């Protein structure tokens, strides 16, 4: 059951409009990380990518609320709701994380730290969203 | 790394400004509506709307995210901008060897820096003519000031012109000496110069200096540039007065400021201790408008006029693209909020045009206020002009995108919902129960809808068939259809109405599509049942 819901969540998250923006943003991020190597650029791109994930979550705000409602209607437990929402939002940062991953291959020492911060922030954000923080 | 810290410091005032605005908005929230009316004041309703919109939008998470990302993008634009010195190569073949590095400046104010730098010979062309009285005549002469470095100990392979300039420097030991061309000089010596401080005349043959060019268009003697490929320069050597470079001379000749060209020539190997050419180039780059470096027969001109690199331009374009993506994703939430407000304002007589104009004005005010920290940072020097350009570009795009989306949103506000119904009139009568069974059967194995409920409500005059169908291709969308059956004399009238109820987010187009599909299914089912039974 949980596996089924997670798979459906992934499919739903991929089809929502916010995902398209995230993918486009990660393409521009790729260009940046390979063109510029300054520490300041890295800090700013990190902040921007976090903002982008928040923005894409907000653009799909109604979809997420309805998705949670539907899960409620079919009798999903709190744990299921939490997992589904976390998967929905974390998938947004996946493409951005992949871009940082490709930058690691270029052996830039600060990138792993940035990637680590990014993932931690995304997890915290997922928690906030699930508890009704920004929606 | 040294540019990194000022940007971090910049974040602090930005955060402070936001905190102050946020606190102010929170404190005065609802101020417009709840203020008791003490006196009658004529306030434009548009301004009231702007005030209301401002207080509602400035504290919304969307605007905060937009503004924060704008600041981040501005800092990024400022830090990715690289300038490069413009460069040009000229051919110096068949020209006398005059320098290894030469600097040319077009203002007299740099003279102190020039005299402190490492040079072999400095020439100042003063473009303000001075009057010299020779006998009974007054001659207008153009002063050319020359100074040579005293540490010059060695000169190899240089041209005769350099030796000539060094000889002239030797003649100009005292402040009151003037070197004139031989014809004029002899006359001046005989008659004597009057009324000026330069009373000691040295005579020399200056004619060889007349056509000496450093690079095409730049002469040792006065030249003011070229028009139509022809250089405009001093043609008469008797109009030149050579003087020594000294503070007194410059003060006398350029009392209230004057146009002057300063040329500094550096010849490698003139010092006892040989300096590297790179260090000379670095030194000259900060002083002169342009410098010329000679490599054998080629000269490279480096200008201190900066131009942006290709990398900066590409970076700026990508940055602009990412800002548009960020904006598009965030704008829907803000537009939704603004659209929600227009529904309420519309009912009290505010037209859509007034609302649109007020919204755009509010956005302009918000972005003008948030531009203040950027402008201050640019003024101080933390951000460069690229940052300001990026801010203006992105904020204008933001306003355009938001206003166009708002126009689209407002366009759909007042549209009346389209009714979905169909009427079927027939002479044949079918029993209600039979019709119910027939419809249930026809919709039983439908690809699009799953018939979840069908019931009959009967009355003495008419009856109603109610169908509830679930749309199979969505999570929770129900099409509810009602069929009113009435009889007029011998005719039977079937009116079908369809309504959609959904928990999902559908666009109006998708909604219409599902409605039409449901209506066609019910209508099709009804006609086939009626035809089959007749």
HADDOCK unambig.tbl for C-alpha pairs under 7 A between the chains (distance, minus, plus):
assign (segid A and resid 18 and name CA) (segid B and resid 329 and name CA) 6.25 0.50 0.50
assign (segid A and resid 21 and name CA) (segid B and resid 325 and name CA) 5.89 0.50 0.50
assign (segid A and resid 21 and name CA) (segid B and resid 329 and name CA) 6.30 0.50 0.50
assign (segid A and resid 25 and name CA) (segid B and resid 322 and name CA) 5.79 0.50 0.50
assign (segid A and resid 25 and name CA) (segid B and resid 325 and name CA) 6.44 0.50 0.50
assign (segid A and resid 28 and name CA) (segid B and resid 318 and name CA) 6.20 0.50 0.50
assign (segid A and resid 28 and name CA) (segid B and resid 322 and name CA) 6.14 0.50 0.50
assign (segid A and resid 40 and name CA) (segid B and resid 4 and name CA) 6.30 0.50 0.50
assign (segid A and resid 41 and name CA) (segid B and resid 76 and name CA) 6.18 0.50 0.50
assign (segid A and resid 44 and name CA) (segid B and resid 72 and name CA) 6.09 0.50 0.50
assign (segid A and resid 44 and name CA) (segid B and resid 76 and name CA) 6.72 0.50 0.50
assign (segid A and resid 48 and name CA) (segid B and resid 69 and name CA) 6.42 0.50 0.50
assign (segid A and resid 51 and name CA) (segid B and resid 65 and name CA) 6.90 0.50 0.50
assign (segid A and resid 52 and name CA) (segid B and resid 326 and name CA) 6.18 0.50 0.50
assign (segid A and resid 55 and name CA) (segid B and resid 326 and name CA) 6.99 0.50 0.50
assign (segid A and resid 55 and name CA) (segid B and resid 329 and name CA) 5.96 0.50 0.50
assign (segid A and resid 55 and name CA) (segid B and resid 330 and name CA) 5.09 0.50 0.50
assign (segid A and resid 56 and name CA) (segid B and resid 329 and name CA) 5.64 0.50 0.50
assign (segid A and resid 56 and name CA) (segid B and resid 330 and name CA) 6.88 0.50 0.50
assign (segid A and resid 58 and name CA) (segid B and resid 330 and name CA) 6.68 0.50 0.50
assign (segid A and resid 58 and name CA) (segid B and resid 333 and name CA) 6.73 0.50 0.50
assign (segid A and resid 59 and name CA) (segid B and resid 329 and name CA) 5.49 0.50 0.50
assign (segid A and resid 59 and name CA) (segid B and resid 330 and name CA) 5.74 0.50 0.50
assign (segid A and resid 59 and name CA) (segid B and resid 332 and name CA) 6.02 0.50 0.50
assign (segid A and resid 59 and name CA) (segid B and resid 333 and name CA) 6.05 0.50 0.50
assign (segid A and resid 63 and name CA) (segid B and resid 505 and name CA) 6.23 0.50 0.50
assign (segid A and resid 66 and name CA) (segid B and resid 503 and name CA) 6.25 0.50 0.50
assign (segid A and resid 66 and name CA) (segid B and resid 504 and name CA) 5.90 0.50 0.50
